[in-house]
Amino acid sequence: MATLCQAIGLEGSGVVSIVGAGGKTSLMFGLAHELSESGQSVLTTTTTKIMLPNKAQSRHLILTGSLPVFTDNAKKFLKKDRHVSAASGLRPATKDKLSGFSAGFIDEIVQAGLFQWIIVEADGADRKPLKVPAKHEPVIPGSSNWVIGVVGLKAIGKPLHPDWVFRHKAYASITGLSQGRPVTLDSVVQAVIHPAGIFKGSPPQAHKILFLNETGNPDLSETGKSLIKKLRKSPLDQPISRVVMGSPLENRAVAKRLDLSPGSNLS
């Protein structure tokens, strides 16, 4: 077993965009904590919307749509801590949801050079364990070096229904699975590899990482291994650099890398 960063293969510095299903926020802050505790500067943010982070997730929050204001505040916070969160502001009529930046604004923050790592929640899933994007999703900055697509293993075997699958009609369209039928491994494979699937819009230079979320249930490991076996036999129009299985909800999350190479051990 490895830390999240080790399993995913984050090295050096760069922009990490997280897309796909529920668990993205926990994964974002899990990665941020690992990186900042190792002494690296980290920004956590979004191009969609996220809940207002609690103090355990992030102690410093910048709310502004102005790059100069963001830069000034970031410099002040970085003198105290290595992890800062930011968004453009509170969503109208809410007290606990934040509106994200545009993808272009994230690219401008990259150019400012204040952070070694920028981790972006670039998709929404209404906390459902499985999804495929709508036409306007995901919103991935062009500067992204890694794109992590999250799949919740607990959705497999559950009915194709809004309770389990966000954008369930789009999921039915690209996978061929009828609404109300149990979600199959084959349909999840299609959701992963289809051009309109969870990695849609990934920049060509980005490493694509598939994250299989166990949500703290080790019994789902066998489901994850079965999914990998299916992926090995499928043509990958969108090459996946690696597959990682773990649970970002744990206080000290650990994960394991699974090899897509034919014949490799999945034990």
Secondary structure, 3 states (H helix, E strand, C coil): CEEHHHHHCCCCCEEEEEEECCCHHHHHHHHHHHHHHCCCCEEEEECCEEECCCCCCCCCEEECCCHHHHHHHHHHHHCCCCEEEEECEECCCCCCEEECCCHHHHHHHHHHCCCCEEEEECCCCCCCCEECCCCCCCCCCCCCCEEEEEEEHHHCCCECCCCCEECHHHHHHHHCCCCCCECCHHHHHHHHHCCCCCCCCCCCCCEEEEEEECCCCHHHHHHHHHHHHHHHCCCCCCCCCEEEEECCCCCCCEEEEECCCCCCCCC
